[in-house]
C-alpha cells in the first residue's frame, strides 16, 4: 500500500529552523546517515522530507536531531517504492538522492538494471512526480562504465525527460529509442538539462580520495544556469608543500629527522611538479591533518564518542591501509563489515589499525558532535555509504546559487517575493 509524504511541499513552508523565506526547500531520498542531507542543509536548504529505510541510519538521524546537531528533519522511515508524490504541491526547489550503489559498485556483482536494488527508476519517478526546479544525484564512479549495454545513457535520458514514461510491457531498449528521438528532435523547454561530473573528494579539500559521479539537472523551462565548482586542492600542491617548500611537515609538527624520504616515483621531478598550474591550488588534506586533536584510541576506555578501538587489522595483498601523509583511501561500507585495507590507518612505525568511527567521520567531514548509532558493522555501512558533508555542501551550494539566480530573475519581472541578496 502506498503512502503519501507527510505534508505538501511549498516554498514558503517552514521547518523548525526555516525562519526565513529565503531558505530553499528540499526533499532527500536514500538519506542514509545524513551526509548529503547535512551538506544540502548547510548550503541554504530546509528539508521538507528526508526518506530512508534502514532503521540504524534512521536512528542516527533521530539521535542527532534530539541532540540539536541537525534540524528536526521530517524523517520518513520506509521504502521509497511505497511513496506517492502525485498529490503534493509541485513547488519544490531541490530533490537530492544517493540511490543504492550495489548494482553498480566495483565491489559488488555489477548487475546494473537487472539488480532489484537499482533505485534509479524510483529516483526518476520522484523527479517526474515532484517536478523540482533542480535535482542532485550522487553515485559510484563505476556508474559511468557499467557493462550493461546503454544503461547509463538510458538513466541520463530518463532524468532529462522523466515525463516520457516506460509503458507497461515495453522493453527498456524500446523506451530508450523513444527517449533518443525526443532528445534529438530539437524541442526546447521540456524536461531537464543534465550535467554529469566525476569528482574526486580530495580535489575539494576532503581528506579522502573518493571518486563519485554527481548528476545535476535543472528544469529546462526556468532558464537556470549551473556549472560544477572548480577544484580547489591538488596532489601537485601537496607534493610541492612536502618536498619543495617543506611547509607541510612544519604545519603538522613532524621534525626533520622523522620525515620520510622523497618517494622514488617523484624523485627528480619536484621542480617540474611544483611548476604545474595545479600546484597553485591548496594542497590535498591528509589523514594526519584530519585527525589532529584526536587521541590514540584505546580498547578499554574512551572519552570521545564513536572513538573505540577495534582489534584485528592486518595487511594483505591489495589491502595496505591509508598512509598518514596522504588523503585516506575511500572509506567503504563493506557488505560484511570492515573491509581489509580501505578502512585502515598506517602509523608512522608501519603498524596498522582500523580507523575508529570518529576518525571515519572526520575523513567524511561530519562534525565531531555527529553521533553514529548501531553495531560496528552498522556504523561502517552508514559512514561508507555517506557523501562527504563538505563536498555535499560545495556542490549543493552551486545548485542553490543557480536556483536563487532564477528567483532573482523572476523578481526582476515583478514575479515572486523572496529576497536573495
C-alpha positions as CSV (number, residue, x, y, z in Angstrom):
1,X,0.0,0.0,0.0
2,X,1.4,3.4,-1.0
3,X,1.8,6.3,1.4
4,X,2.0,10.0,0.9
5,X,4.8,12.2,2.2
6,X,3.6,13.9,5.4
7,X,2.8,17.3,4.2
8,X,2.6,19.4,1.0
9,X,5.9,20.9,-0.3
10,X,5.6,24.7,-0.5
11,X,8.4,27.1,-0.9
12,X,7.0,29.2,1.9
13,X,6.7,26.3,4.3
14,X,8.8,26.3,7.4
15,X,10.7,23.6,9.1
16,X,11.7,24.1,12.8
17,X,14.8,26.0,11.6
18,X,13.4,27.6,8.4
19,X,12.6,31.1,9.8
20,X,13.4,33.0,6.6
21,X,11.6,32.7,3.3
22,X,15.0,32.8,1.6
23,X,15.6,29.2,2.6
24,X,15.1,26.8,-0.3
25,X,13.0,23.6,0.0
26,X,14.5,20.1,-0.5
27,X,13.4,16.5,-0.4
28,X,16.0,13.8,0.0
29,X,15.7,10.1,-0.9
30,X,18.0,7.4,0.3
31,X,19.4,9.7,3.0
32,X,21.4,7.1,4.9
33,X,23.1,8.6,8.0
34,X,22.6,12.1,6.5
35,X,25.9,13.2,4.9
36,X,24.3,14.6,1.7
37,X,21.3,16.0,3.6
38,X,23.6,17.7,6.1
39,X,25.6,19.3,3.3
40,X,22.4,20.4,1.5
41,X,21.1,21.9,4.7
42,X,24.3,23.9,5.3
43,X,24.2,25.4,1.8
44,X,20.8,27.1,2.4
45,X,18.0,24.5,2.1
46,X,15.5,23.2,4.6
47,X,14.3,19.7,4.3
48,X,10.6,19.2,3.7
49,X,11.1,15.4,3.9
50,X,14.1,13.1,4.4
51,X,13.4,9.4,3.3
52,X,15.4,6.4,4.5
53,X,14.5,2.8,5.1
54,X,17.5,1.5,7.2
55,X,16.5,1.5,10.9
56,X,20.1,2.1,12.1
57,X,20.5,5.1,9.8
58,X,17.1,6.5,10.8
59,X,18.1,6.1,14.5
60,X,21.3,8.0,13.8
61,X,19.3,10.9,12.2
62,X,16.8,11.0,15.1
63,X,19.6,10.9,17.7
64,X,21.4,13.9,16.1
65,X,18.1,15.8,15.8
66,X,17.5,15.1,19.5
67,X,21.0,16.4,20.3
68,X,20.4,19.5,18.2
69,X,23.2,18.7,15.9
70,X,20.9,18.9,12.9
71,X,17.5,20.4,12.3
72,X,14.5,18.3,13.2
73,X,14.2,16.8,9.7
74,X,10.8,15.4,8.8
75,X,12.0,11.8,8.6
76,X,10.1,9.2,6.6
77,X,11.3,5.8,7.5
78,X,10.3,3.4,4.8
79,X,10.8,2.1,1.3
80,X,10.6,4.8,-1.4
81,X,8.7,2.4,-3.6
82,X,5.7,2.8,-1.2
83,X,5.7,6.6,-1.5
84,X,3.2,8.6,-3.6
85,X,4.1,12.1,-4.6
86,X,1.4,13.0,-7.1
87,X,-0.9,14.8,-4.7
88,X,1.7,17.1,-3.4
89,X,2.2,20.8,-4.3
90,X,4.8,21.0,-7.0
91,X,6.9,23.9,-5.8
92,X,10.0,22.0,-4.7
93,X,13.4,23.6,-5.2
94,X,15.7,20.5,-4.9
95,X,15.4,16.7,-5.0
96,X,18.6,15.2,-3.7
97,X,19.3,11.4,-3.7
98,X,22.1,8.9,-3.4
99,X,20.5,5.7,-4.9
100,X,21.9,2.5,-3.5
101,X,25.2,1.8,-5.4
102,X,25.4,-2.0,-5.0
103,X,24.1,-2.7,-8.6
104,X,27.0,-0.6,-10.0
105,X,29.8,-0.8,-7.4
106,X,33.1,-2.4,-8.4
107,X,32.9,-4.3,-5.1
108,X,29.6,-5.8,-6.0
109,X,28.2,-8.0,-8.7
110,X,27.5,-5.1,-11.1
111,X,24.2,-6.3,-12.2
112,X,23.0,-2.8,-13.1
113,X,19.5,-2.6,-14.4
114,X,18.9,-6.3,-13.7
115,X,19.5,-5.8,-10.0
116,X,16.4,-5.5,-7.8
117,X,18.3,-3.0,-5.7
118,X,18.6,-0.5,-8.6
119,X,16.7,2.5,-7.3
120,X,17.3,4.8,-10.3
121,X,13.7,4.0,-11.5
122,X,12.4,5.3,-8.2
123,X,14.6,8.4,-8.4
124,X,13.3,9.1,-11.9
125,X,9.7,8.6,-10.7
126,X,10.3,11.1,-7.9
127,X,11.6,13.7,-10.4
128,X,8.6,13.1,-12.6
129,X,6.0,13.5,-9.9
130,X,7.7,16.2,-7.8
131,X,9.0,18.3,-10.7
132,X,11.7,20.0,-8.6
133,X,13.5,23.0,-10.0
134,X,16.7,21.0,-9.8
135,X,17.9,17.6,-8.7
136,X,21.2,16.4,-7.4
137,X,22.2,12.7,-7.5
138,X,25.4,11.1,-6.3
139,X,26.6,7.6,-7.1
140,X,29.7,5.4,-7.5
141,X,32.2,6.1,-10.2
142,X,31.6,2.8,-11.8
143,X,28.2,4.0,-12.9
144,X,30.0,5.6,-15.8
145,X,31.4,2.4,-17.0
146,X,28.9,-0.3,-16.2
147,X,28.8,-3.2,-18.6
148,X,25.0,-3.1,-19.0
149,X,24.6,-2.1,-22.6
150,X,23.5,1.5,-22.9
151,X,22.0,1.7,-19.4
152,X,23.9,4.8,-18.3
153,X,22.6,6.6,-21.4
154,X,19.2,5.3,-20.5
155,X,19.4,6.7,-17.0
156,X,20.6,10.1,-18.3
157,X,17.8,10.4,-20.9
158,X,15.1,9.3,-18.3
159,X,16.3,12.0,-16.0
160,X,16.2,14.6,-18.8
161,X,12.7,13.5,-19.9
162,X,11.1,12.0,-16.9
163,X,7.6,12.7,-18.3
164,X,8.2,10.1,-21.0
165,X,7.3,7.1,-19.0
166,X,8.1,3.5,-19.9
167,X,4.9,1.8,-21.0
168,X,3.6,-1.4,-19.4
169,X,5.3,-4.3,-21.0
170,X,7.7,-2.1,-23.0
171,X,11.3,-3.3,-23.4
172,X,13.8,-0.9,-21.9
173,X,15.6,-0.7,-25.3
174,X,12.4,0.4,-27.0
175,X,11.8,3.0,-24.3
176,X,15.4,4.2,-24.8
177,X,14.7,4.6,-28.5
178,X,11.7,6.8,-27.8
179,X,13.8,8.9,-25.5
180,X,16.6,9.3,-28.1
181,X,14.1,10.5,-30.6
182,X,12.8,13.1,-28.2
183,X,16.3,14.2,-27.3
184,X,17.3,14.7,-31.0
185,X,14.1,16.3,-32.4
186,X,15.2,19.8,-31.3
187,X,12.3,20.7,-29.0
188,X,13.1,23.2,-26.3
189,X,12.0,23.8,-22.7
190,X,10.9,20.3,-21.9
191,X,12.3,18.1,-19.1
192,X,15.6,18.9,-17.6
193,X,19.1,19.9,-18.7
194,X,21.6,17.5,-17.2
195,X,25.3,17.7,-16.5
196,X,27.4,14.9,-15.1
197,X,30.8,15.1,-13.5
198,X,33.1,12.6,-11.7
199,X,34.5,14.4,-8.7
200,X,37.4,13.3,-6.5
201,X,36.6,14.5,-3.0
202,X,40.3,15.2,-2.3
203,X,40.3,17.9,-5.0
204,X,37.8,19.8,-2.9
205,X,39.7,19.7,0.4
206,X,38.2,16.4,1.8
207,X,40.9,14.2,3.4
208,X,39.9,11.2,1.3
209,X,40.5,10.0,-2.3
210,X,36.9,9.3,-3.2
211,X,35.7,9.4,-6.8
212,X,32.0,9.7,-7.2
213,X,29.6,10.6,-10.0
214,X,27.4,13.7,-9.5
215,X,24.4,14.4,-11.7
216,X,22.7,17.7,-11.6
217,X,19.6,18.6,-13.6
218,X,17.8,21.9,-13.9
219,X,14.4,22.4,-15.3
220,X,14.5,23.4,-18.9
221,X,11.7,25.9,-18.7
222,X,13.3,28.1,-15.9
223,X,16.3,29.5,-17.7
224,X,18.6,28.4,-14.9
225,X,22.4,28.3,-15.3
226,X,24.5,25.8,-13.4
227,X,28.2,24.6,-13.5
228,X,30.1,22.4,-11.2
229,X,32.5,24.2,-8.9
230,X,36.2,24.2,-9.9
231,X,38.6,22.0,-7.8
232,X,40.4,23.9,-5.0
233,X,43.1,21.4,-4.0
234,X,45.6,19.2,-5.8
235,X,48.1,16.5,-5.3
236,X,50.7,18.7,-7.1
237,X,50.3,21.3,-4.4
238,X,50.7,18.6,-1.7
239,X,53.9,17.3,-3.3
240,X,55.3,20.8,-3.5
241,X,54.4,21.5,0.2
242,X,56.1,18.3,1.2
243,X,59.2,18.1,-0.9
244,X,59.9,21.6,-2.2
245,X,58.9,24.1,0.5
246,X,58.6,21.7,3.4
247,X,55.6,23.8,4.7
248,X,53.5,20.6,5.1
249,X,55.9,19.0,7.6
250,X,56.2,22.2,9.5
251,X,52.4,22.6,9.7
252,X,51.9,19.1,11.2
253,X,54.9,19.3,13.6
254,X,57.0,16.5,12.1
255,X,60.6,17.0,12.9
256,X,63.2,16.9,10.1
257,X,64.7,13.7,11.5
258,X,61.3,11.9,11.4
259,X,60.4,13.0,7.9
260,X,60.3,10.2,5.2
261,X,62.5,10.1,2.2
262,X,61.2,11.5,-1.2
263,X,59.3,8.7,-2.9
264,X,61.2,7.2,-5.9
265,X,58.3,7.9,-8.2
266,X,58.7,11.6,-7.9
267,X,62.4,11.9,-7.2
268,X,64.0,14.4,-9.6
269,X,60.5,15.6,-10.7
270,X,59.8,18.0,-7.8
271,X,60.5,21.2,-9.6
272,X,58.5,20.1,-12.6
273,X,55.5,19.2,-10.5
274,X,55.8,22.4,-8.5
275,X,55.6,24.4,-11.8
276,X,52.3,22.8,-12.9
277,X,49.3,25.1,-12.8
278,X,47.5,22.7,-10.4
279,X,50.3,23.4,-7.8
280,X,48.8,26.9,-7.3
281,X,45.8,25.3,-5.6
282,X,45.8,24.4,-1.9
283,X,47.4,21.1,-1.0
284,X,45.3,17.9,-0.6
285,X,44.3,17.5,3.0
286,X,45.9,14.4,4.6
287,X,44.9,11.8,7.2
288,X,47.3,13.3,9.7
289,X,45.8,16.8,9.3
290,X,42.2,15.4,9.5
291,X,42.9,13.6,12.8
292,X,44.6,16.4,14.6
293,X,43.2,16.6,18.2
294,X,42.0,13.0,18.3
295,X,43.9,10.9,20.8
296,X,45.0,7.4,20.0
297,X,42.0,5.1,20.7
298,X,42.0,2.6,23.5
299,X,40.4,-0.8,23.7
300,X,39.1,-0.4,27.2
301,X,38.0,3.2,27.6
302,X,37.3,6.4,25.5
303,X,36.1,9.8,26.4
304,X,35.2,10.5,22.8
305,X,32.0,9.1,21.4
306,X,32.5,6.7,18.4
307,X,36.2,6.5,19.0
308,X,36.5,2.9,20.2
309,X,39.5,0.8,19.2
310,X,38.9,-2.4,17.2
311,X,41.5,-5.1,17.1
312,X,42.3,-7.4,14.2
313,X,43.6,-5.1,11.5
314,X,46.1,-6.8,9.2
315,X,47.9,-6.1,5.9
316,X,47.5,-8.5,2.9
317,X,47.8,-8.2,-0.8
318,X,45.8,-5.2,-2.2
319,X,44.9,-4.1,1.3
320,X,47.7,-1.9,2.8
321,X,45.8,0.8,4.6
322,X,45.9,4.6,4.3
323,X,49.3,6.4,5.0
324,X,49.1,9.3,7.4
325,X,50.5,11.9,5.0
326,X,48.1,11.3,2.1
327,X,44.4,11.6,1.8
328,X,42.7,8.4,3.0
329,X,41.7,5.7,0.6
330,X,38.0,5.6,0.0
331,X,36.0,4.8,3.2
332,X,33.8,1.9,2.2
333,X,30.7,0.3,3.6
334,X,31.7,-3.3,3.2
335,X,28.9,-5.8,2.8
336,X,30.4,-8.0,5.6
337,X,31.6,-5.2,7.9
338,X,35.0,-3.6,7.8
339,X,37.0,-4.1,4.5
340,X,40.6,-5.3,4.9
341,X,42.5,-2.3,3.9
342,X,40.5,0.7,2.9
343,X,39.4,1.5,6.4
344,X,42.8,1.0,8.0
345,X,45.4,3.6,9.1
346,X,49.1,3.1,8.6
347,X,51.0,4.6,11.5
348,X,54.4,6.2,11.4
349,X,56.1,3.0,12.5
350,X,54.4,1.0,9.8
351,X,51.9,-0.7,12.1
352,X,48.2,-0.8,11.0
353,X,44.9,-0.5,12.9
354,X,41.4,0.1,11.9
355,X,40.1,3.7,11.8
356,X,37.7,4.3,14.6
357,X,34.2,5.5,13.6
358,X,35.1,9.0,14.8
359,X,38.1,9.0,12.6
360,X,36.0,7.8,9.6
361,X,33.6,10.6,10.4
362,X,36.4,13.1,10.3
363,X,37.5,11.7,6.9
364,X,33.9,12.0,5.7
365,X,33.9,15.6,7.2
366,X,31.0,15.0,9.6
367,X,31.0,17.4,12.6
368,X,32.6,15.9,15.7
369,X,29.3,16.2,17.5
370,X,27.6,14.0,15.0
371,X,26.8,10.6,16.7
372,X,26.5,7.3,14.9
373,X,24.3,4.5,16.3
374,X,24.3,0.8,16.0
375,X,26.9,-2.0,15.9
376,X,30.4,-1.5,14.4
377,X,29.2,-3.0,11.1
378,X,26.1,-0.8,11.0
379,X,28.2,2.3,11.6
380,X,30.7,1.3,8.9
381,X,27.9,0.9,6.5
382,X,26.4,4.3,7.3
383,X,29.8,6.1,7.0
384,X,30.9,4.2,3.9
385,X,27.7,5.0,2.1
386,X,27.7,8.6,3.1
387,X,28.5,11.6,0.9
388,X,31.3,13.7,2.5
389,X,29.4,16.5,4.1
390,X,31.8,19.3,2.9
391,X,31.6,18.0,-0.7
392,X,27.8,17.9,-0.5
393,X,27.8,21.5,0.7
394,X,30.1,22.6,-2.1
395,X,28.0,21.0,-4.9
396,X,24.6,21.8,-3.5
397,X,25.8,25.3,-2.8
398,X,26.3,25.7,-6.6
399,X,22.8,24.4,-7.2
400,X,21.4,26.8,-4.6
401,X,23.1,29.7,-6.4
402,X,21.5,28.6,-9.7
403,X,18.0,28.4,-8.1
404,X,18.5,31.8,-6.4
405,X,19.6,33.2,-9.7
406,X,16.3,32.1,-11.1
407,X,14.3,33.7,-8.3
408,X,16.2,37.0,-8.7
409,X,15.4,36.9,-12.4
410,X,11.7,36.4,-11.6
411,X,11.8,39.2,-9.1
412,X,13.2,41.4,-11.8
413,X,10.0,40.6,-13.7
414,X,7.9,41.6,-10.6
415,X,7.1,37.9,-10.0
416,X,7.7,36.4,-6.6
417,X,8.6,37.9,-3.3
418,X,11.8,36.4,-2.0
419,X,14.9,38.3,-1.0
420,X,18.1,36.6,-2.1
421,X,20.6,39.5,-1.6
